[in-house]
Amino acid sequence: MKAKTTKAKKKGRTARALKRDMSLYLFCLPGIILTFIFSYVPMYGIQLAFRRYNAKAGIWGSKWVGMYYFKRFFESPYFASTIKNTLILSMYGLIVSFPIPIILALMLNSFRHKRYRKVIQTVTYAPNFISTVVMCGMIILFLSPSIGVINQIMQFFGADAVNFMAKKEYWRHIYVWTGIWQSTGWSSVIYFAALSGISPELHEAARVDGATKFQLIRYIDLPSIMPTATILLIMNCGSILSVGFEKAYLLQNDLNLGVSEIISTYVYKVGLINNDMSYSTAIGLFNTIVNMVMLITVNKISDKLSGNSLW
């Protein structure tokens, strides 16, 4: 009887909580529906990775081939090169680009002149609103060996013109550093939000004790934003193989293909250009599984080392 009474009380509390917060649940409902439609319903197509897809027969009517396409990718001459290029590009971008928004946010947060700080923020935010296609067009134009601004300056000082986009040794640097220029200001916004939550009393008390600006940043600001930085680092590590397709494809040419061919561009070519849907789906699924394993691993390591994690 007591167990039944306890269950009845719990059900009553749950019903009252649902009724009380019904407006909040309804507010979340559109997002849940959209997530289900665009994130869960497409999972139906994952089985393409295990079938020899035939458009006439449909997904269910296509022949089941199991792990054939995964083996084909692992044995492909493109497997090692695409994985290597993707990892190098992703790790290079992560190592270089992750601390820069933090440094920018810390520096501007300690900047006294609010007017100049707003100007600097606007200037650093602006590149984020340039589309990828326009950005790639600007990069190719600026680095052109005949009319590019960079080569014009080099020739003015007596140096020879360089075809930067045809040099493999320059391609990764161009990709990563132009991405940093475009995204640093926008990426720093979340750190500004975290810094705005720090109590001014902490800074005032530290100044009374004679703390310098560097000490304020080191002992107050930086520890306060570390949980936010850790969560963002975990999320970035969870997409280690998901390097953006558009920019890599638009900056790609036959001369730099050895370093610019990454998983996303390879999937596009075999899936849409060569019309091999099953093979491209298998590669995409492999990519997703690796990202998921990385996310879980980094999340556990972070939880043990710092106590900060996604779950």
Secondary structure, 3 states (H helix, E strand, C coil): CHHHHHHHHHHHHHHHHHHHCHHHHHHHHHHHHHHHHHHHHHHHHHHHHHEEEECCCHHHHEEECCCHHHHHHHHCHHHHHHHHHHHHHHHHHHHHHCHHHHHHHHHHHCCCCHHHHHHHHHHHHHHHHCCHHHHHHHHHHHCCCCCCHHHHHHHHCCCCCCCHHHCHHHHHHHHHHHHHHHHHHHHCHHHHHHHHCCCHHHHHHHHHCCCCHHHHHHHHHHHHHHHHHHHHHHHHHCCCCCCCHHHHHHCCCCCCHHHHCCHHHHHHHHHHHCCCHHHHHHHHHHHHHHHHHHHHHHHHHHHHHCCCCCC
